[in-house]
Amino acid sequence: MPRLIALILVLAAFTSYSMWVTLERGYWGFLTLALNDPWGMQLLLDLSIALGIAWVGLRRDAAREGIPTWPYLVATLFLGSMAPLTYLVHRQVRKLRRPAGAAVSGS
């Protein structure tokens, strides 16, 4: 349960901050930064690579857990790391609801 609470707090804080920045600077504001500043582009590329790496592990984990990945993949394209964070919350909720000793589908 502490892990779920921590994930929800991180997701809520990050989502709130992201919404504020988006309302202040617009949905495409990150592209302006990336195109006008080499550090902005470096951060965008780094985030893209990190999300790609995260997706390798997420797909494997989701297959093991019997969770469909396509909604999270689509959401990642539009919401960035909020989507994998949401997946982790989903996974943790499923884990807590699973009866003790129950087998995970797909294994």
C-alpha positions in Angstrom: 0.0 0.0 0.0 2.8 2.5 0.7 4.1 2.0 -2.9 0.6 2.7 -4.3 0.3 5.9 -2.2 3.8 7.1 -3.3 2.9 6.4 -7.0 -0.4 8.3 -6.7 1.3 11.2 -5.0 4.0 11.4 -7.7 1.4 11.1 -10.5 -0.9 13.7 -9.0 1.9 16.2 -8.4 3.4 15.7 -11.8 0.1 15.9 -13.6 -0.9 19.0 -11.7 2.4 20.7 -12.6 2.1 19.5 -16.2 -1.4 20.9 -16.5 -0.3 24.3 -15.1 2.7 24.5 -17.6 0.5 23.4 -20.5 -2.1 26.1 -19.6 0.6 28.7 -19.2 2.7 27.8 -22.3 0.4 25.8 -24.5 0.5 22.1 -25.5 3.4 22.6 -28.0 5.4 25.0 -25.8 8.1 22.3 -25.3 8.9 22.4 -29.0 9.6 26.1 -28.9 12.1 25.5 -26.1 13.6 22.5 -27.9 14.0 24.3 -31.2 15.5 27.5 -29.6 17.8 26.1 -27.0 20.3 23.1 -27.4 19.6 22.1 -23.8 15.9 22.0 -24.5 16.5 19.7 -27.4 18.8 17.6 -25.4 16.2 17.2 -22.7 13.5 16.3 -25.3 15.8 13.7 -26.9 16.7 12.3 -23.5 13.1 12.0 -22.4 12.2 10.3 -25.7 15.0 7.7 -25.3 14.1 7.1 -21.6 10.4 6.6 -22.5 11.4 4.2 -25.2 13.6 2.2 -22.8 10.8 2.2 -20.2 8.4 0.9 -22.8 10.5 -2.2 -23.3 10.1 -3.1 -19.7 6.5 -2.0 -19.5 5.4 -4.2 -22.4 7.1 -7.2 -20.9 5.6 -6.5 -17.5 2.1 -5.9 -18.9 2.2 -9.2 -20.8 3.1 -11.0 -17.6 0.4 -9.1 -15.7 -2.3 -9.5 -18.4 -2.7 -5.8 -18.8 -3.2 -4.4 -22.4 -0.5 -1.9 -23.3 -2.0 -0.1 -26.3 -3.9 2.5 -24.2 -0.7 3.4 -22.3 1.3 3.5 -25.5 -1.1 5.9 -27.2 -1.3 8.0 -24.0 2.5 8.2 -23.8 2.6 9.8 -27.2 0.3 12.6 -25.9 1.1 12.8 -22.2 4.7 11.6 -21.9 5.7 9.9 -18.7 2.2 10.4 -17.1 1.1 7.3 -19.0 3.7 4.9 -17.7 3.1 6.4 -14.2 -0.6 5.6 -14.7 0.3 2.1 -15.8 2.3 1.6 -12.6 -0.7 2.8 -10.5 -3.0 0.4 -12.5 -0.6 -2.5 -11.9 -0.3 -1.8 -8.2 -4.1 -1.6 -7.8 -4.5 -4.9 -9.6 -1.8 -6.5 -7.4 -3.5 -5.3 -4.2 -6.9 -6.6 -5.4 -5.5 -10.0 -6.5 -6.3 -12.7 -3.9 -3.3 -14.1 -2.1 -1.8 -17.0 -4.1 -3.8 -16.3 -7.2 -1.9 -16.9 -10.5 -1.3 -14.0 -12.8 -2.9 -14.4 -16.2 -0.5 -14.9 -19.1 2.1 -16.8 -17.1 
